[in-house]
Amino acid sequence: MTETTSSQTHFGYKTVAIEEKEKLVGEVFTSVAAKYDIMNDFMSLGIHRLWKRHFVLTSGVEEGAQVLDLAGGTGDIAKLLAPKVTDKGHIIVGDINQGMLDVGKNRLIDAGLWGQVTTQQMNAESLPFEEDTFDLVTIAFGLRNVTNQQKALDEMYRVLKPGGKLMILEFTRVNLKFLSKIYDIYSFKILPKIGEIVANDRDSYQYLAESIRKHPDQETLKSMMEQSGFELCKVENLSGGIVAVHSGYKT
């Protein structure tokens, strides 16, 4: 679970000053931006693509929707959402890291989606939008990197329209014992080595493995969503709880 005091928080397994975490996380994703999606394929053996497709298929998003995809970086979730929203709607990809957004913008242009999908640098803890703006807010594999997750959830609730939906896709607590042991070996022994070989960056992938372990478990995150005001909150475990989809509504 995320542990944050008034002046300190975690960066992986390290304790750092709150004001330092944003900078440190930024350095990680600037470092890995160019090879982020390739590394996701290596890390998950390609399964992340199935998780993301399922995430979008269960979003219930409709034609003409206004969507905010937070921590959307390279644009992969937005590209999956775009055919459902169509050019009658609009998707904003928000990310705190400009390097990730630059990669995403180029890919969206190449896919012919620029205009229907746009990018904007922003901090999830202080969203630059009016209340009741979006029909859907999504965040995939990004919430664990936010310093104050409760504040970010409050902001997501604020910018959703009444009846709007929040969906979170995130690594979480594995709930099968045999899988948990294998997953730990992979995360701390194999993953950093892959990062070193493929991206020439062992430390960033060591951090990513540690950040998963510090993220709130399924029920804790569900409770945090409810604390922010979300109702009808649900949790769906995928791949034995390696990842989970959390969803909830602003009523």
Backbone as CSV, one residue per row, in Angstrom:
resi,resn,N_x,N_y,N_z,CA_x,CA_y,CA_z,C_x,C_y,C_z
1,MET,0.834,-1.194,0.000,0.000,0.000,0.000,0.876,1.253,0.000
2,THR,0.336,2.319,-0.593,1.068,3.575,-0.611,1.181,4.135,0.797
3,GLU,2.394,4.509,1.182,2.612,5.099,2.496,3.146,6.504,2.299
4,THR,2.359,7.491,2.715,2.748,8.876,2.533,2.571,9.628,3.837
5,THR,3.607,10.277,4.297,3.497,11.144,5.455,3.344,12.565,4.954
6,SER,3.324,13.520,5.878,3.152,14.910,5.481,4.329,15.424,4.676
7,SER,5.509,14.802,4.834,6.689,15.314,4.139,7.428,14.268,3.319
8,GLN,7.084,12.974,3.498,7.814,11.918,2.808,6.865,10.947,2.135
9,THR,7.370,10.289,1.101,6.626,9.249,0.411,7.624,8.221,-0.089
10,HIS,7.166,7.268,-0.889,8.070,6.235,-1.385,8.372,6.454,-2.863
11,PHE,9.563,6.044,-3.241,9.941,5.936,-4.647,10.477,4.530,-4.793
12,GLY,9.603,3.603,-5.220,9.940,2.201,-5.097,10.065,1.865,-3.625
13,TYR,11.175,1.251,-3.237,11.383,0.908,-1.834,12.132,1.998,-1.066
14,LYS,12.479,3.073,-1.743,13.179,4.171,-1.085,12.182,5.164,-0.509
15,THR,12.556,5.786,0.591,11.773,6.873,1.154,12.382,8.192,0.698
16,VAL,11.542,9.048,0.105,12.034,10.322,-0.431,11.095,11.441,0.014
17,ALA,11.590,12.666,-0.084,10.749,13.822,0.181,9.663,13.902,-0.888
18,ILE,8.468,14.319,-0.497,7.343,14.375,-1.422,7.683,15.170,-2.668
19,GLU,8.357,16.290,-2.483,8.645,17.143,-3.638,9.659,16.505,-4.593
20,GLU,10.362,15.469,-4.150,11.346,14.800,-5.009,10.723,13.754,-5.915
21,LYS,9.605,13.133,-5.493,9.098,11.966,-6.211,8.717,12.305,-7.646
22,GLU,8.038,13.415,-7.856,7.608,13.768,-9.203,8.807,13.854,-10.151
23,LYS,9.886,14.466,-9.673,11.092,14.597,-10.486,11.709,13.232,-10.773
24,LEU,11.774,12.366,-9.758,12.379,11.051,-9.929,11.572,10.179,-10.882
25,VAL,10.242,10.203,-10.732,9.383,9.442,-11.649,9.536,9.976,-13.067
26,GLY,9.621,11.302,-13.183,9.807,11.920,-14.492,11.073,11.441,-15.168
27,GLU,12.137,11.310,-14.397,13.412,10.834,-14.961,13.296,9.389,-15.445
28,VAL,12.542,8.565,-14.705,12.352,7.173,-15.117,11.682,7.114,-16.483
29,PHE,10.594,7.862,-16.644,9.825,7.733,-17.879,10.444,8.504,-19.042
30,THR,11.213,9.521,-18.753,11.997,10.145,-19.823,13.018,9.154,-20.348
31,SER,13.602,8.391,-19.430,14.616,7.411,-19.798,14.048,6.290,-20.668
32,VAL,12.827,5.836,-20.351,12.294,4.641,-21.025,11.310,4.955,-22.139
33,ALA,10.996,6.243,-22.372,9.910,6.616,-23.291,10.032,5.963,-24.656
34,ALA,11.201,6.042,-25.265,11.365,5.569,-26.652,11.140,4.065,-26.782
35,LYS,11.437,3.311,-25.716,11.306,1.851,-25.797,10.243,1.325,-24.835
36,TYR,9.352,2.204,-24.408,8.374,1.841,-23.385,7.479,0.692,-23.837
37,ASP,6.910,0.791,-25.043,5.989,-0.243,-25.504,6.716,-1.550,-25.816
38,ILE,7.932,-1.459,-26.341,8.725,-2.671,-26.580,9.002,-3.382,-25.260
39,MET,9.351,-2.595,-24.246,9.617,-3.176,-22.931,8.362,-3.786,-22.332
40,ASN,7.199,-3.182,-22.575,5.950,-3.771,-22.085,5.723,-5.147,-22.693
41,ASP,6.075,-5.291,-23.970,5.954,-6.598,-24.618,6.879,-7.616,-23.950
42,PHE,8.116,-7.208,-23.680,9.052,-8.110,-23.013,8.580,-8.434,-21.597
43,MET,8.140,-7.411,-20.875,7.770,-7.593,-19.473,6.580,-8.527,-19.303
44,SER,5.598,-8.400,-20.194,4.355,-9.151,-20.023,4.205,-10.288,-21.027
45,LEU,5.235,-10.518,-21.832,5.174,-11.519,-22.908,4.028,-11.198,-23.871
46,GLY,3.760,-9.905,-24.022,2.722,-9.448,-24.940,1.328,-9.412,-24.346
47,ILE,1.157,-9.929,-23.134,-0.176,-10.038,-22.545,-0.756,-8.658,-22.222
48,HIS,0.108,-7.646,-22.051,-0.408,-6.300,-21.751,-1.363,-5.824,-22.840
49,ARG,-1.159,-6.276,-24.065,-2.047,-5.883,-25.160,-3.453,-6.462,-24.962
50,LEU,-3.535,-7.691,-24.461,-4.837,-8.304,-24.173,-5.505,-7.613,-22.997
51,TRP,-4.719,-7.283,-21.960,-5.284,-6.573,-20.815,-5.890,-5.237,-21.253
52,LYS,-5.153,-4.528,-22.088,-5.613,-3.207,-22.531,-6.847,-3.305,-23.418
53,ARG,-6.895,-4.300,-24.296,-8.081,-4.481,-25.134,-9.301,-4.796,-24.270
54,HIS,-9.119,-5.665,-23.287,-10.225,-5.997,-22.385,-10.671,-4.748,-21.617
55,PHE,-9.728,-3.981,-21.152,-9.993,-2.735,-20.424,-10.886,-1.815,-21.245
56,VAL,-10.555,-1.632,-22.506,-11.329,-0.747,-23.377,-12.679,-1.365,-23.738
57,LEU,-12.707,-2.671,-24.001,-13.956,-3.333,-24.359,-14.989,-3.261,-23.242
58,THR,-14.524,-3.245,-21.997,-15.445,-3.200,-20.858,-15.712,-1.780,-20.370
59,SER,-15.188,-0.786,-21.092,-15.375,0.608,-20.660,-16.790,1.102,-20.889
60,GLY,-17.485,0.519,-21.864,-18.831,0.989,-22.191,-18.854,2.352,-22.854
61,VAL,-17.712,2.841,-23.312,-17.646,4.170,-23.907,-18.450,4.196,-25.204
62,GLU,-19.111,5.332,-25.451,-20.009,5.436,-26.593,-19.544,6.489,-27.581
63,GLU,-20.101,6.435,-28.769,-19.820,7.418,-29.807,-20.096,8.831,-29.289
64,GLY,-19.174,9.740,-29.546,-19.362,11.132,-29.137,-18.896,11.455,-27.732
65,ALA,-18.336,10.458,-27.047,-17.919,10.678,-25.658,-16.710,11.602,-25.572
66,GLN,-16.653,12.308,-24.454,-15.489,13.113,-24.096,-14.682,12.305,-23.092
67,VAL,-13.428,11.989,-23.453,-12.623,11.057,-22.662,-11.309,11.701,-22.255
68,LEU,-10.913,11.449,-21.016,-9.587,11.828,-20.528,-8.837,10.555,-20.199
69,ASP,-7.732,10.323,-20.908,-6.881,9.162,-20.653,-5.619,9.632,-19.951
70,LEU,-5.569,9.453,-18.643,-4.448,9.916,-17.832,-3.295,8.912,-17.860
71,ALA,-2.085,9.444,-17.696,-0.874,8.633,-17.807,-0.893,7.893,-19.141
72,GLY,-1.451,8.562,-20.154,-1.693,7.930,-21.447,-0.488,7.901,-22.352
73,GLY,0.553,8.638,-21.966,1.866,8.601,-22.600,1.906,8.297,-24.071
74,THR,2.183,7.051,-24.400,2.439,6.665,-25.784,1.169,6.474,-26.607
75,GLY,0.003,6.658,-26.002,-1.238,6.702,-26.766,-1.875,5.368,-27.068
76,ASP,-1.412,4.282,-26.448,-1.954,2.973,-26.817,-3.412,2.794,-26.396
77,ILE,-3.784,3.295,-25.217,-5.185,3.194,-24.796,-6.059,4.089,-25.666
78,ALA,-5.591,5.296,-25.956,-6.361,6.222,-26.792,-6.617,5.638,-28.177
79,LYS,-5.632,4.957,-28.731,-5.796,4.349,-30.057,-6.874,3.268,-30.041
80,LEU,-7.004,2.564,-28.939,-8.052,1.552,-28.819,-9.423,2.177,-28.580
81,LEU,-9.454,3.298,-27.870,-10.718,3.977,-27.580,-11.272,4.734,-28.787
82,ALA,-10.380,5.217,-29.645,-10.776,6.127,-30.728,-11.880,5.575,-31.635
83,PRO,-11.829,4.317,-32.083,-12.902,3.829,-32.950,-14.266,3.798,-32.270
84,LYS,-14.284,3.654,-30.958,-15.541,3.625,-30.225,-16.105,5.041,-30.026
85,VAL,-15.216,5.983,-29.766,-15.637,7.375,-29.554,-16.014,8.014,-30.885
86,THR,-15.318,7.644,-31.962,-15.429,8.185,-33.316,-15.051,9.671,-33.324
87,ASP,-15.082,10.251,-34.517,-14.699,11.668,-34.615,-15.788,12.603,-34.096
88,LYS,-16.896,12.040,-33.607,-17.927,12.856,-32.950,-17.538,13.173,-31.509
89,GLY,-16.582,12.442,-30.987,-16.101,12.676,-29.630,-14.677,13.175,-29.639
90,HIS,-14.066,13.184,-28.472,-12.697,13.681,-28.356,-12.018,12.984,-27.190
91,ILE,-10.760,12.626,-27.395,-9.955,12.005,-26.341,-8.751,12.894,-26.076
92,ILE,-8.546,13.240,-24.814,-7.343,13.949,-24.406,-6.434,12.972,-23.683
93,VAL,-5.221,12.831,-24.190,-4.212,12.017,-23.519,-3.420,12.937,-22.601
94,GLY,-3.536,12.711,-21.316,-2.820,13.520,-20.333,-1.689,12.736,-19.705
95,ASP,-0.554,13.385,-19.550,0.592,12.724,-18.919,1.479,13.806,-18.318
96,ILE,2.133,13.499,-17.214,3.011,14.469,-16.579,4.355,14.563,-17.299
97,ASN,4.644,13.542,-18.132,5.951,13.452,-18.771,5.865,13.829,-20.248
98,GLN,6.524,14.920,-20.627,6.438,15.407,-22.000,7.118,14.448,-22.983
99,GLY,8.166,13.766,-22.538,8.831,12.811,-23.409,7.901,11.695,-23.853
100,MET,7.087,11.195,-22.929,6.107,10.160,-23.266,5.054,10.725,-24.216
101,LEU,4.595,11.944,-23.965,3.589,12.567,-24.827,4.117,12.791,-26.240
102,ASP,5.387,13.146,-26.361,5.974,13.352,-27.689,5.943,12.052,-28.497
103,VAL,6.268,10.938,-27.837,6.194,9.638,-28.502,4.750,9.346,-28.907
104,GLY,3.814,9.606,-27.979,2.404,9.355,-28.255,1.869,10.195,-29.398
105,LYS,2.228,11.474,-29.424,1.748,12.357,-30.486,2.187,11.849,-31.857
106,ASN,3.444,11.476,-31.993,3.941,10.971,-33.269,3.188,9.715,-33.701
107,ARG,2.892,8.850,-32.751,2.180,7.617,-33.090,0.718,7.902,-33.461
108,LEU,0.110,8.863,-32.810,-1.273,9.225,-33.132,-1.358,9.874,-34.506
109,ILE,-0.368,10.693,-34.829,-0.311,11.290,-36.172,-0.167,10.196,-37.222
110,ASP,0.745,9.257,-36.978,0.968,8.156,-37.922,-0.291,7.316,-38.108
111,ALA,-1.098,7.210,-37.054,-2.330,6.409,-37.116,-3.508,7.190,-37.695
112,GLY,-3.290,8.469,-38.015,-4.359,9.293,-38.570,-5.401,9.707,-37.552
113,LEU,-5.017,9.730,-36.278,-5.972,10.021,-35.204,-5.792,11.399,-34.590
114,TRP,-4.749,12.122,-35.008,-4.495,13.430,-34.404,-5.640,14.391,-34.737
115,GLY,-6.135,15.064,-33.722,-7.308,15.921,-33.869,-8.462,15.312,-33.115
116,GLN,-8.785,14.063,-33.459,-9.756,13.318,-32.653,-9.153,13.022,-31.284
117,VAL,-7.847,12.761,-31.273,-7.096,12.551,-30.036,-6.018,13.628,-29.962
118,THR,-5.918,14.301,-28.835,-4.862,15.284,-28.625,-4.143,14.969,-27.323
119,THR,-2.976,15.577,-27.121,-2.195,15.336,-25.918,-2.008,16.637,-25.142
120,GLN,-1.840,16.496,-23.835,-1.651,17.673,-22.989,-0.884,17.264,-21.738
121,GLN,0.165,17.995,-21.429,0.929,17.710,-20.216,0.130,18.178,-19.010
122,MET,0.038,17.323,-17.996,-0.731,17.670,-16.798,-0.351,16.758,-15.647
123,ASN,-0.679,17.212,-14.452,-0.480,16.451,-13.224,-1.837,15.919,-12.768
124,ALA,-1.947,14.635,-12.557,-3.217,14.012,-12.169,-3.756,14.545,-10.847
125,GLU,-2.881,15.137,-10.034,-3.324,15.665,-8.750,-3.942,17.061,-8.859
126,SER,-3.827,17.668,-10.024,-4.368,19.013,-10.226,-4.764,19.163,-11.689
127,LEU,-5.887,18.607,-12.065,-6.290,18.544,-13.470,-6.786,19.902,-13.962
128,PRO,-6.365,20.321,-15.152,-6.679,21.657,-15.657,-8.018,21.721,-16.394
129,PHE,-9.078,21.187,-15.754,-10.385,21.145,-16.392,-11.472,21.564,-15.398
130,GLU,-12.588,22.020,-15.950,-13.746,22.362,-15.133,-14.407,21.084,-14.605
131,GLU,-15.241,21.259,-13.591,-16.042,20.135,-13.107,-16.968,19.630,-14.217
132,ASP,-17.314,18.359,-14.143,-18.332,17.765,-15.020,-17.979,17.910,-16.505
133,THR,-16.734,17.570,-16.864,-16.259,17.741,-18.246,-16.278,16.440,-19.049
134,PHE,-15.974,15.306,-18.423,-15.728,14.075,-19.175,-16.763,12.987,-18.875
135,ASP,-17.020,12.186,-19.918,-17.887,11.019,-19.768,-17.119,9.830,-19.210
136,LEU,-15.834,9.779,-19.516,-14.999,8.656,-19.091,-13.600,9.170,-18.766
137,VAL,-13.060,8.713,-17.650,-11.657,8.938,-17.316,-11.004,7.573,-17.176
138,THR,-9.887,7.385,-17.879,-9.138,6.134,-17.781,-7.715,6.428,-17.311
139,ILE,-7.133,5.473,-16.619,-5.720,5.548,-16.261,-5.189,4.122,-16.210
140,ALA,-4.224,3.828,-17.084,-3.692,2.469,-17.208,-2.214,2.465,-16.856
141,PHE,-1.874,1.697,-15.844,-0.489,1.522,-15.401,0.180,2.859,-15.072
142,GLY,-0.572,3.750,-14.455,-0.026,5.053,-14.112,-0.312,5.506,-12.698
143,LEU,-1.381,4.979,-12.097,-1.764,5.479,-10.774,-0.692,5.199,-9.730
144,ARG,0.023,4.091,-9.870,1.025,3.761,-8.848,2.189,4.747,-8.836
145,ASN,2.344,5.536,-9.916,3.426,6.510,-9.979,3.020,7.889,-9.458
146,VAL,1.757,8.044,-9.088,1.264,9.321,-8.582,1.625,9.450,-7.103
147,THR,2.105,10.617,-6.718,2.532,10.808,-5.334,1.365,10.719,-4.364
148,ASN,0.322,11.512,-4.588,-0.856,11.508,-3.716,-2.026,10.926,-4.493
149,GLN,-2.197,9.626,-4.370,-3.203,8.930,-5.161,-4.623,9.331,-4.772
150,GLN,-4.853,9.586,-3.492,-6.198,9.984,-3.066,-6.588,11.328,-3.676
151,LYS,-5.659,12.243,-3.711,-5.915,13.544,-4.326,-6.204,13.402,-5.813
152,ALA,-5.470,12.510,-6.481,-5.707,12.272,-7.898,-7.094,11.675,-8.127
153,LEU,-7.502,10.746,-7.284,-8.841,10.170,-7.404,-9.912,11.236,-7.183
154,ASP,-9.672,12.132,-6.233,-10.605,13.245,-6.005,-10.746,14.097,-7.262
155,GLU,-9.617,14.349,-7.923,-9.620,15.159,-9.143,-10.346,14.445,-10.287
156,MET,-10.140,13.150,-10.407,-10.836,12.395,-11.444,-12.340,12.447,-11.229
157,TYR,-12.745,12.335,-9.987,-14.170,12.442,-9.661,-14.703,13.827,-10.029
158,ARG,-13.950,14.843,-9.708,-14.393,16.229,-9.957,-14.631,16.488,-11.435
159,VAL,-13.756,16.011,-12.306,-13.864,16.360,-13.723,-14.823,15.452,-14.494
160,LEU,-15.281,14.377,-13.872,-16.282,13.539,-14.521,-17.662,14.184,-14.464
161,LYS,-18.440,13.958,-15.515,-19.840,14.363,-15.508,-20.628,13.435,-14.584
162,PRO,-21.758,13.888,-14.047,-22.637,12.954,-13.334,-23.010,11.792,-14.251
163,GLY,-22.845,10.589,-13.744,-23.049,9.408,-14.573,-21.784,8.946,-15.271
164,GLY,-20.725,9.745,-15.182,-19.458,9.398,-15.818,-18.753,8.277,-15.084
165,LYS,-17.821,7.642,-15.785,-17.165,6.427,-15.284,-15.657,6.608,-15.198
166,LEU,-15.086,6.104,-14.126,-13.636,6.002,-13.973,-13.230,4.554,-14.149
167,MET,-12.170,4.323,-14.931,-11.607,2.985,-15.060,-10.100,3.040,-14.819
168,ILE,-9.622,2.126,-13.991,-8.211,2.037,-13.641,-7.714,0.642,-13.993
169,LEU,-6.633,0.573,-14.750,-5.953,-0.693,-15.024,-4.582,-0.600,-14.383
170,GLU,-4.294,-1.531,-13.476,-3.038,-1.399,-12.744,-2.551,-2.757,-12.245
171,PHE,-1.237,-2.899,-12.183,-0.646,-4.054,-11.513,-1.072,-4.030,-10.052
172,THR,-1.308,-5.198,-9.481,-1.802,-5.214,-8.113,-1.360,-6.490,-7.396
173,ARG,-2.117,-6.951,-6.424,-1.716,-8.049,-5.554,-2.091,-9.398,-6.157
174,VAL,-1.100,-10.203,-6.500,-1.363,-11.538,-7.041,-2.062,-12.370,-5.978
175,ASN,-3.160,-13.041,-6.362,-3.937,-13.770,-5.355,-3.845,-15.292,-5.485
176,LEU,-2.871,-15.772,-6.237,-2.607,-17.210,-6.315,-1.199,-17.459,-5.778
177,LYS,-1.077,-18.298,-4.740,0.205,-18.462,-4.050,1.327,-18.920,-4.975
178,PHE,1.066,-19.931,-5.786,2.128,-20.462,-6.650,2.563,-19.412,-7.666
179,LEU,1.595,-18.619,-8.148,1.908,-17.591,-9.132,2.674,-16.440,-8.485
180,SER,2.344,-16.146,-7.231,2.993,-15.047,-6.517,4.496,-15.263,-6.415
181,LYS,4.918,-16.494,-6.109,6.350,-16.786,-5.984,7.072,-16.644,-7.321
182,ILE,6.450,-17.163,-8.380,7.027,-17.047,-9.719,7.123,-15.581,-10.125
183,TYR,6.074,-14.840,-9.816,6.001,-13.424,-10.182,7.084,-12.613,-9.473
184,ASP,7.345,-12.946,-8.201,8.394,-12.241,-7.460,9.775,-12.500,-8.069
185,ILE,10.032,-13.741,-8.425,11.319,-14.067,-9.053,11.459,-13.308,-10.371
186,TYR,10.402,-13.320,-11.153,10.449,-12.630,-12.445,10.663,-11.130,-12.264
187,SER,9.911,-10.532,-11.320,9.945,-9.075,-11.130,11.304,-8.573,-10.686
188,PHE,11.947,-9.301,-9.760,13.154,-8.770,-9.131,14.454,-9.379,-9.658
189,LYS,14.350,-10.483,-10.355,15.557,-11.108,-10.903,15.650,-10.947,-12.423
190,ILE,14.528,-11.152,-13.102,14.547,-11.188,-14.566,14.236,-9.830,-15.183
191,LEU,13.199,-9.151,-14.666,12.772,-7.883,-15.263,13.880,-6.827,-15.310
192,PRO,14.586,-6.574,-14.204,15.668,-5.578,-14.287,16.745,-5.961,-15.298
193,LYS,17.000,-7.264,-15.434,17.996,-7.716,-16.410,17.525,-7.446,-17.834
194,ILE,16.227,-7.678,-18.101,15.669,-7.365,-19.417,15.802,-5.876,-19.697
195,GLY,15.511,-5.059,-18.673,15.646,-3.608,-18.827,17.067,-3.203,-19.170
196,GLU,18.017,-3.885,-18.552,19.430,-3.587,-18.808,19.820,-3.941,-20.238
197,ILE,19.319,-5.076,-20.724,19.696,-5.551,-22.052,18.973,-4.787,-23.156
198,VAL,17.650,-4.607,-23.005,16.836,-4.034,-24.082,16.864,-2.514,-24.076
199,ALA,16.763,-1.921,-22.888,16.668,-0.460,-22.804,17.916,0.186,-22.208
200,ASN,18.913,-0.629,-21.869,20.135,-0.124,-21.237,19.816,0.679,-19.981
201,ASP,18.851,0.185,-19.200,18.368,0.932,-18.044,17.830,-0.039,-16.998
202,ARG,18.722,-0.603,-16.203,18.316,-1.547,-15.166,17.549,-0.855,-14.039
203,ASP,18.023,0.318,-13.624,17.463,0.978,-12.442,15.999,1.346,-12.618
204,SER,15.628,1.821,-13.813,14.241,2.217,-14.041,13.303,1.029,-13.905
205,TYR,13.726,-0.123,-14.386,12.860,-1.295,-14.318,12.885,-1.945,-12.941
206,GLN,13.950,-1.739,-12.198,13.946,-2.115,-10.782,12.919,-1.279,-10.038
207,TYR,12.887,0.036,-10.342,11.888,0.912,-9.719,10.476,0.458,-10.070
208,LEU,10.228,0.141,-11.345,8.881,-0.253,-11.764,8.418,-1.490,-11.011
209,ALA,9.313,-2.454,-10.811,8.956,-3.650,-10.050,8.626,-3.297,-8.599
210,GLU,9.433,-2.424,-8.003,9.200,-2.027,-6.621,7.915,-1.218,-6.488
211,SER,7.632,-0.362,-7.471,6.442,0.486,-7.395,5.166,-0.344,-7.401
212,ILE,5.194,-1.480,-8.075,4.026,-2.372,-8.090,3.759,-2.897,-6.686
213,ARG,4.823,-3.253,-5.960,4.646,-3.808,-4.615,4.163,-2.747,-3.618
214,LYS,4.450,-1.483,-3.891,4.036,-0.417,-2.983,2.627,0.098,-3.280
215,HIS,2.047,-0.359,-4.395,0.723,0.113,-4.790,-0.350,-0.527,-3.902
216,PRO,-1.439,0.188,-3.603,-2.514,-0.390,-2.795,-3.072,-1.670,-3.412
217,ASP,-3.455,-2.619,-2.558,-4.062,-3.839,-3.083,-5.482,-3.548,-3.578
218,GLN,-6.130,-4.573,-4.100,-7.416,-4.381,-4.765,-8.466,-3.731,-3.860
219,GLU,-8.643,-4.267,-2.682,-9.697,-3.758,-1.802,-9.363,-2.368,-1.263
220,THR,-8.073,-2.126,-1.009,-7.682,-0.797,-0.527,-7.964,0.258,-1.577
221,LEU,-7.612,-0.029,-2.845,-7.871,0.941,-3.908,-9.372,1.149,-4.098
222,LYS,-10.140,0.093,-4.012,-11.595,0.224,-4.106,-12.118,1.151,-3.007
223,SER,-11.608,0.986,-1.795,-12.022,1.851,-0.681,-11.618,3.306,-0.919
224,MET,-10.454,3.516,-1.504,-10.009,4.873,-1.818,-10.927,5.524,-2.849
225,MET,-11.360,4.752,-3.840,-12.303,5.272,-4.820,-13.606,5.683,-4.148
226,GLU,-14.087,4.851,-3.257,-15.332,5.156,-2.542,-15.166,6.397,-1.672
227,GLN,-13.987,6.546,-1.094,-13.714,7.737,-0.284,-13.787,9.007,-1.128
228,SER,-13.407,8.909,-2.393,-13.463,10.067,-3.295,-14.874,10.344,-3.794
229,GLY,-15.806,9.435,-3.521,-17.195,9.658,-3.898,-17.726,8.706,-4.945
230,PHE,-16.877,7.838,-5.484,-17.332,6.920,-6.525,-18.277,5.868,-5.954
231,GLU,-19.265,5.509,-6.753,-20.244,4.503,-6.355,-20.244,3.355,-7.361
232,LEU,-20.892,2.253,-6.968,-20.957,1.050,-7.797,-19.545,0.593,-8.202
233,CYS,-18.626,0.682,-7.262,-17.232,0.336,-7.552,-17.062,-1.175,-7.665
234,LYS,-16.310,-1.583,-8.666,-16.068,-2.999,-8.918,-14.583,-3.244,-9.145
235,VAL,-14.172,-4.483,-8.869,-12.796,-4.912,-9.126,-12.852,-6.193,-9.940
236,GLU,-12.100,-6.239,-11.017,-11.987,-7.445,-11.829,-10.511,-7.825,-11.934
237,ASN,-10.168,-8.958,-11.350,-8.794,-9.439,-11.437,-8.546,-10.108,-12.779
238,LEU,-7.387,-9.839,-13.354,-6.962,-10.474,-14.589,-5.650,-11.206,-14.334
239,SER,-5.481,-12.344,-14.987,-4.237,-13.129,-14.877,-3.859,-13.400,-13.425
240,GLY,-4.837,-13.871,-12.656,-4.573,-14.234,-11.271,-4.285,-13.074,-10.355
241,GLY,-4.685,-11.874,-10.758,-4.456,-10.695,-9.916,-3.146,-9.992,-10.214
242,ILE,-2.438,-10.406,-11.263,-1.255,-9.648,-11.655,-1.662,-8.210,-11.971
243,VAL,-2.797,-8.089,-12.633,-3.391,-6.771,-12.847,-4.862,-6.834,-12.459
244,ALA,-5.458,-5.675,-12.263,-6.889,-5.602,-11.973,-7.471,-4.378,-12.650
245,VAL,-8.742,-4.493,-13.007,-9.515,-3.365,-13.515,-10.439,-2.905,-12.404
246,HIS,-10.280,-1.661,-11.993,-11.189,-1.030,-11.035,-12.100,-0.078,-11.806
247,SER,-13.359,-0.057,-11.462,-14.286,0.876,-12.102,-15.252,1.428,-11.075
248,GLY,-15.732,2.645,-11.344,-16.703,3.272,-10.461,-17.346,4.445,-11.180
249,TYR,-18.472,4.919,-10.650,-19.262,5.950,-11.300,-19.433,7.173,-10.400
250,LYS,-19.518,8.327,-11.041,-19.929,9.547,-10.353,-21.424,9.672,-10.535
251,THR,-22.164,9.673,-9.452,-23.620,9.721,-9.554,-24.155,11.112,-9.255
